[in-house]
């Protein structure tokens, strides 16, 4: 079982938390994987190409500049992402078809929904560092997401390398201790 993002942040000072109010869709409310990235603005062509590739349990991070004018991801691409083995997507922008995506075995974090699909010009870049929410998402680094948010772990670490049992025990001891807090 993947440790909670809050416990990982408490146990690993180098864990970076994305400071955006991302909402979750899909049946995988928690997911983790190595990062792949796309930088685009209101354009879905690069995303279509990348989710059509084997995902190998990776997480696709799409920096859409925070635009809510056009959706960068929808149910058809979610189905393709599921078939190709992607663990999830984190999108600094909007999606569409949220109800349909909620029924799929994938995790999606995005700013919100909008019905209008993105353009298909192919503008943007793949597998480059992207920054939003106060952190940089670098291809190959490990991302962990759950209902509390999205974090990026220090280079070379996975969530299984970080011991969270001590911080969980310390929190439990604090709660159980008598007296004022």
C-alpha positions in Angstrom: 0.0 0.0 0.0 1.3 3.4 -0.9 2.0 5.7 2.1 -0.1 8.8 2.3 1.3 12.0 0.9 0.9 13.7 4.2 2.9 11.0 6.0 5.6 11.1 3.3 5.9 14.9 3.6 6.2 14.6 7.4 8.9 11.9 7.1 10.9 13.4 4.2 11.7 17.0 4.3 12.8 16.9 0.7 9.3 15.9 -0.6 7.8 18.8 -2.5 4.0 19.4 -2.4 2.2 20.9 -5.3 0.3 24.0 -4.0 -2.7 23.9 -6.3 -6.2 22.9 -5.5 -6.3 19.9 -7.7 -9.5 17.7 -7.8 -9.5 14.0 -8.4 -11.2 11.7 -10.9 -11.0 8.1 -11.7 -11.2 5.0 -9.5 -7.5 5.3 -8.5 -7.7 8.1 -5.9 -4.1 7.3 -5.0 -1.4 6.6 -7.5 2.4 6.9 -7.9 4.9 6.5 -10.7 7.9 8.0 -12.5 7.1 11.3 -14.2 6.7 12.0 -17.9 5.8 15.5 -18.9 4.1 17.7 -21.5 4.0 21.4 -21.8 1.2 22.7 -23.9 -1.5 25.4 -24.0 -5.0 24.4 -24.8 -3.7 21.7 -27.2 -4.2 18.0 -27.0 -2.1 16.7 -29.9 1.0 15.9 -27.9 -1.0 14.3 -25.1 -2.8 12.0 -27.6 0.6 10.8 -28.9 2.1 10.2 -25.4 -0.9 8.4 -23.9 -0.9 6.2 -27.0 2.6 4.9 -25.9 3.1 2.2 -23.3 2.7 3.9 -19.9 4.7 1.3 -17.9 3.0 2.6 -14.6 4.3 6.2 -15.2 2.4 9.4 -14.4 1.9 11.9 -17.1 2.2 15.5 -15.9 0.7 18.1 -18.3 1.3 21.8 -17.8 -1.5 23.5 -19.6 -0.6 26.9 -18.0 -3.6 26.6 -15.7 -6.1 27.4 -18.5 -9.7 26.4 -17.9 -10.8 27.4 -21.3 -10.2 24.1 -23.1 -10.0 20.5 -21.8 -6.6 18.8 -22.2 -7.9 15.3 -21.4 -11.2 13.4 -21.7 -12.8 10.0 -21.6 -11.5 8.6 -24.9 -7.9 9.4 -24.0 -8.5 8.1 -20.4 -9.6 4.8 -22.0 -6.4 4.7 -24.0 -4.3 5.6 -21.0 -5.8 2.7 -19.0 -5.2 0.3 -21.9 -1.6 1.4 -22.2 -0.8 1.1 -18.5 -0.5 4.7 -17.3 -0.9 5.0 -13.5 -2.4 8.5 -13.7 -2.2 12.0 -14.9 -1.7 15.4 -13.2 -3.0 18.3 -15.2 -2.4 22.0 -14.6 -5.6 22.8 -16.6 -9.0 21.3 -17.3 -10.4 17.9 -18.3 -13.8 16.9 -19.6 -16.0 13.8 -19.3 -15.5 13.7 -15.5 -18.3 11.2 -14.9 -17.0 8.8 -17.4 -13.4 9.1 -16.2 -14.7 8.5 -12.6 -15.7 5.0 -13.7 -12.3 4.1 -15.1 -9.3 2.4 -13.5 -7.0 5.5 -13.6 -6.1 8.4 -11.4 -6.5 12.0 -12.7 -5.8 15.2 -10.9 -6.8 18.5 -12.6 -8.0 22.0 -11.8 -11.6 21.4 -13.0 -13.7 20.5 -16.0 -14.9 22.3 -19.1 -16.7 20.8 -22.1 -14.6 22.4 -24.9 -11.9 20.1 -26.3 -8.4 21.5 -26.8 -6.9 22.3 -30.2 -4.8 19.8 -32.2 -1.9 21.8 -33.5 0.9 19.8 -31.8 2.4 22.9 -30.2 4.4 22.3 -27.0 7.2 20.1 -25.7 7.5 16.5 -24.3 9.7 15.2 -21.4 11.0 18.6 -20.3 10.9 20.0 -16.8 7.6 21.8 -16.1 6.8 24.0 -13.1 3.5 24.8 -11.5 2.1 24.9 -8.0 5.4 26.0 -6.6 7.4 23.0 -7.7 9.2 21.6 -10.7 8.2 18.2 -12.2 11.3 16.6 -13.7 10.9 13.6 -16.0 12.0 10.4 -14.2 11.4 11.7 -10.7 8.8 9.9 -8.5 5.4 11.4 -8.1 2.9 10.3 -5.4 -0.8 11.5 -5.5 -3.8 10.9 -3.2 -6.8 12.8 -1.9 -4.6 15.2 0.0 -2.6 16.3 -3.0 0.4 15.7 -5.2 4.0 15.4 -4.2 7.4 14.9 -5.9 10.0 12.9 -4.1 13.7 13.8 -4.1 15.7 12.3 -7.0 16.5 8.6 -6.6 13.8 8.0 -3.9 10.6 6.1 -4.1 7.8 6.1 -1.5 9.0 2.7 -0.3 12.4 4.1 0.6 10.9 6.6 3.1 10.0 5.3 6.6 6.7 6.8 7.6 6.1 4.5 10.6 7.9 6.8 13.1 6.0 9.9 12.1 2.7 8.1 12.2 3.6 6.7 15.7 4.6 10.2 16.9 1.3 11.7 15.8 -0.6 8.9 17.5 1.4 9.4 20.7 0.7 13.1 20.6 -3.0 12.6 20.3 -3.0 10.0 23.1 -1.0 12.2 25.5 -3.1 13.9 28.3 -3.0 17.6 28.9 -3.3 20.8 26.9 -1.8 21.0 23.4 
